[in-house]
Amino acid sequence: MTTWMRSGPFVEGEWVRLSDAKGRKHNIRLEVGKEFSTKRGQLRHDDIIGHPEGIVITSTLDGKYQVFRPLLSEYVVSMPRGAAIIYPKDAAHIITMADIYPGARVVEAGAGSGSLTAYLLRAVGSEGTLGSYEIREEFADTARANVEQILGGEVPQWTLTVGDVREVMTEPEVDRLVLDMVDPWTCVPLAAERLVPGGIICAYVATTTQLSLFVETLRADGGFTEPHAWETLQRDWHLEGLAVRPDHKMIGHTAFLVTARRMAPGVRSLEKTRRPAPGAYGPDYHGPRPAGMTRPEDD
């Protein structure tokens, strides 16, 4: 049983999440005989081990803390990282909008620190497979350590390869291709070759320039449906009696997400009927263009 699937009493070696009445939170790994230092004194691990979730323990200076197993969304934002993580709000949209399902064959380009990897492995289940590719070895090491910590050891359905996905991808056929990289548009030919008909390509990009280049490259290829792009903003609410209002802080822009589906071999997608906005493909635009539209210097 993996770390994030446990139930029953707490055991040595697993992570727990402590929270006090002011909302301060700590993640600790349980060890027999150890203590955890807080501003309100020491907390004994032995007071947690063997007890169920939802207990309240008291520190040596009478500080009280609730104890639960951390949700995956709580753990990934505080785990060790090399590369920036994909936030839970974006991971949730990738799982949903890219339709990652149990048994799916998924390739992920850009493992980063392993945040999205953990969510993908949960989604594909024991019958699916996930191939993760990471160019930087130090990032791959961090991702492997984090994923194995989260899932309780080696994961048979997961492979992690250090290298450029465009050069070393071994999967001949995949259902989903998820791209978290600087230049995802360079993977469109790979997606056209390896994605099954009806398969989904999904890119996670930070800037509007990346977004534009990726979308126009998909359109120019012609073998994918019209791309769908969006971003999500997460805002919590303050709740106290009748003082119910939006919180003063929020998780704003993190990245744009883009999805498109693979057409059948040899079939071009229906071009979206649209009139380009004035200047959309002007002299400052250097990416792919709609069929039949030339650059000013080509006229």
C-alpha positions in Angstrom: 0.0 0.0 0.0 1.5 3.4 -1.0 2.0 6.3 1.2 -0.9 8.3 -0.2 -3.3 5.4 -0.1 -3.0 4.4 3.6 -5.7 4.3 6.2 -5.7 3.2 9.8 -3.3 4.2 12.5 -0.2 6.2 11.8 3.0 4.2 11.4 6.7 5.0 11.6 8.2 6.4 8.3 5.1 8.0 6.9 4.4 11.8 6.6 1.9 13.6 8.7 0.6 17.2 8.6 0.3 19.3 11.7 -1.8 22.4 11.9 -2.6 24.8 14.8 -5.5 27.1 15.4 -3.8 29.9 13.5 -3.5 27.8 10.4 0.2 27.2 10.6 1.2 23.9 9.1 4.1 21.6 9.3 4.9 18.3 7.4 7.0 15.8 9.4 8.1 12.2 8.8 7.4 10.0 11.8 10.3 8.4 13.6 10.1 6.5 16.9 11.7 8.5 19.8 12.0 11.7 17.8 10.7 15.2 18.6 9.6 18.1 16.5 10.3 21.7 17.6 7.7 24.4 17.3 7.3 27.9 18.8 5.0 26.2 21.3 7.5 23.6 22.5 8.3 20.0 21.5 6.0 17.5 19.9 6.7 13.8 20.5 6.4 11.5 17.4 5.5 8.7 19.8 2.3 10.6 20.7 1.2 10.3 17.0 2.4 6.8 16.0 -0.3 4.2 16.5 -3.1 6.7 16.6 -5.8 7.4 13.9 -6.0 10.5 11.8 -7.8 13.5 13.2 -6.3 13.5 16.7 -5.1 16.6 18.6 -1.8 16.5 20.3 -0.3 18.9 22.8 3.2 20.2 22.9 5.4 20.7 25.9 4.3 24.4 26.1 0.6 23.5 25.7 0.4 24.2 22.0 -2.4 22.1 20.3 -2.1 20.6 16.8 -4.4 18.6 14.6 -2.8 15.7 12.9 -3.8 14.3 9.5 -2.0 12.6 6.6 -1.2 15.3 4.0 -3.3 15.4 0.9 -1.2 15.1 -2.2 -2.0 18.7 -3.1 -0.6 19.7 0.3 2.6 17.7 0.0 3.7 18.6 -3.5 3.8 22.4 -2.8 6.2 21.8 0.1 8.3 18.9 -1.1 12.0 19.3 -2.2 12.2 20.8 -5.7 14.8 21.5 -8.4 12.6 22.8 -11.2 9.4 24.7 -10.4 6.4 22.4 -9.8 3.1 22.2 -11.6 0.6 23.5 -9.1 -2.3 21.3 -8.0 -4.8 23.6 -9.8 -3.0 23.0 -13.1 -2.4 19.3 -12.5 -6.2 18.9 -11.9 -7.0 20.5 -15.2 -4.4 18.4 -17.1 -5.8 15.2 -15.6 -9.4 16.3 -16.5 -9.0 18.2 -19.8 -6.4 15.8 -21.2 -8.7 13.0 -20.1 -6.0 10.9 -18.3 -7.8 7.6 -17.5 -6.9 4.3 -15.8 -5.0 2.2 -18.3 -3.8 5.1 -20.5 -0.4 5.1 -22.0 1.0 8.5 -21.2 4.4 10.2 -22.0 5.4 13.3 -20.0 8.2 15.5 -21.4 9.7 17.5 -18.5 9.5 15.7 -15.2 10.6 18.7 -13.2 10.3 17.9 -9.5 7.8 15.1 -9.9 4.6 17.0 -8.9 2.6 16.3 -12.1 4.2 12.8 -12.4 2.6 11.8 -9.1 -0.8 12.9 -10.3 -0.4 11.2 -13.6 0.6 7.9 -12.0 -2.5 8.0 -9.8 -4.7 8.7 -12.8 -3.3 5.9 -15.1 -3.5 3.3 -12.3 -1.8 0.0 -12.2 -2.9 -1.0 -15.7 -1.6 2.2 -17.4 2.0 3.3 -18.1 3.8 6.6 -17.7 7.1 7.4 -19.4 8.7 10.6 -18.1 11.6 12.3 -19.9 13.8 15.0 -18.3 16.8 16.6 -19.9 18.6 17.6 -16.7 19.9 14.8 -14.6 19.7 16.7 -11.3 16.0 17.4 -11.9 15.4 13.8 -12.7 17.0 12.7 -9.5 14.8 15.1 -7.5 11.7 13.9 -9.4 12.5 10.2 -8.7 13.1 10.8 -5.0 9.9 12.7 -4.6 7.7 10.3 -6.6 9.1 7.3 -4.7 8.6 9.1 -1.4 5.0 9.9 -2.3 4.1 6.5 -3.7 6.1 4.4 -1.2 8.9 3.1 -3.4 9.5 2.0 -7.0 6.5 2.2 -9.3 6.5 -0.6 -11.9 4.3 1.3 -14.4 6.7 4.3 -14.5 9.9 4.8 -16.4 12.1 8.0 -16.0 14.6 8.7 -18.7 17.3 11.3 -18.7 17.4 12.8 -22.2 15.6 14.8 -24.9 12.1 13.2 -25.5 12.5 14.2 -29.2 15.6 12.0 -29.5 15.2 9.1 -27.0 11.5 8.4 -26.7 11.0 4.7 -26.8 7.2 4.3 -26.7 6.0 3.6 -30.3 2.4 4.5 -29.5 0.8 6.6 -26.8 -2.7 7.8 -25.9 -1.6 11.1 -24.3 1.5 13.4 -24.6 2.0 16.0 -21.9 4.6 18.7 -22.6 6.1 20.8 -19.9 9.1 22.4 -21.7 10.3 25.7 -23.1 9.6 24.8 -26.8 6.7 22.4 -27.0 6.0 23.3 -30.6 9.2 21.3 -31.6 7.4 18.2 -30.4 4.5 18.5 -32.8 6.1 16.1 -35.4 6.8 13.6 -32.6 3.1 13.8 -31.5 2.0 13.4 -35.1 4.1 10.2 -35.3 3.4 8.6 -31.9 -0.1 9.7 -30.8 -2.9 7.3 -31.6 -5.9 8.7 -33.6 -8.0 10.5 -31.1 -5.1 10.9 -28.7 -4.5 14.1 -26.9 -1.5 16.4 -26.8 -1.4 18.8 -23.9 1.2 21.6 -23.3 1.9 23.6 -20.2 3.5 27.0 -21.2 4.3 30.1 -19.2 4.2 32.9 -21.8 1.9 34.2 -24.5 4.7 33.9 -27.0 5.1 30.2 -26.3 1.3 29.8 -26.4 1.1 31.4 -29.8 3.9 29.4 -31.3 2.6 26.1 -30.1 -1.0 26.8 -31.2 0.0 28.0 -34.7 2.4 25.0 -35.2 -0.5 22.6 -34.4 -2.7 24.5 -36.9 0.0 24.5 -39.6 0.5 20.7 -39.2 -3.1 20.1 -40.0 -3.2 16.7 -38.3 -4.7 18.0 -35.0 -8.1 19.5 -34.0 -8.4 23.2 -33.3 -6.4 23.8 -30.1 -8.1 24.8 -26.9 -6.2 27.1 -24.6 -7.0 28.4 -21.1 -5.6 29.4 -17.7 -7.0 29.0 -14.2 -6.9 31.4 -11.3 -7.5 30.2 -7.8 -8.9 32.5 -5.1 -9.8 31.4 -1.6 -12.5 33.0 0.4 -12.4 34.4 4.0 -15.3 32.9 6.0 -16.1 34.4 9.4 -19.7 34.9 10.5 -21.3 37.4 8.1 -17.8 38.6 7.0 -17.7 36.5 3.9 -15.5 37.9 1.1 -12.7 37.0 -1.3 -9.4 36.5 0.3 -6.8 39.2 -0.2 -4.3 36.8 -1.8 -4.7 34.2 -4.6 -2.8 31.9 -6.9 -2.9 33.9 -10.1 -1.2 33.1 -13.4 1.0 30.1 -13.3 0.8 28.9 -16.9 -1.4 28.4 -19.9 -2.7 25.0 -20.9 -3.4 23.9 -24.4 -4.9 20.7 -25.7 -5.7 19.2 -29.2 -6.6 15.8 -30.5 -4.9 13.7 -33.1 -6.7 13.2 -36.4 -6.7 9.9 -38.3 -3.6 9.2 -40.5 -3.8 11.3 -43.7 -6.8 13.3 -42.6 -6.6 17.0 -42.1 -8.6 18.7 -39.5 -11.4 21.2 -40.5 -9.9 24.7 -40.4 -11.6 27.0 -38.0 -13.7 29.5 -39.8 -12.3 32.8 -38.5 -11.2 36.2 -39.8 -7.8 37.0 -38.3 -7.7 40.1 -36.2 -5.9 43.0 -37.9 -2.2 42.7 -37.4 -2.4 39.1 -36.0 0.0 37.9 -38.6 1.8 41.1 -39.3 5.6 41.7 -39.8 6.4 41.1 -36.1 4.9 37.6 -36.3 7.4 34.9 -37.3 5.6 31.7 -36.5 3.5 29.4 -38.8 0.7 31.0 -40.7 -2.7 29.9 -41.8 -2.8 28.2 -45.2 -2.6 30.6 -48.0 -1.5 33.6 -45.9 1.9 34.9 -46.8 4.4 37.2 -45.1 4.5 40.8 -46.3 8.0 40.3 -47.6 6.8 37.3 -49.7 4.3 39.5 -51.6 
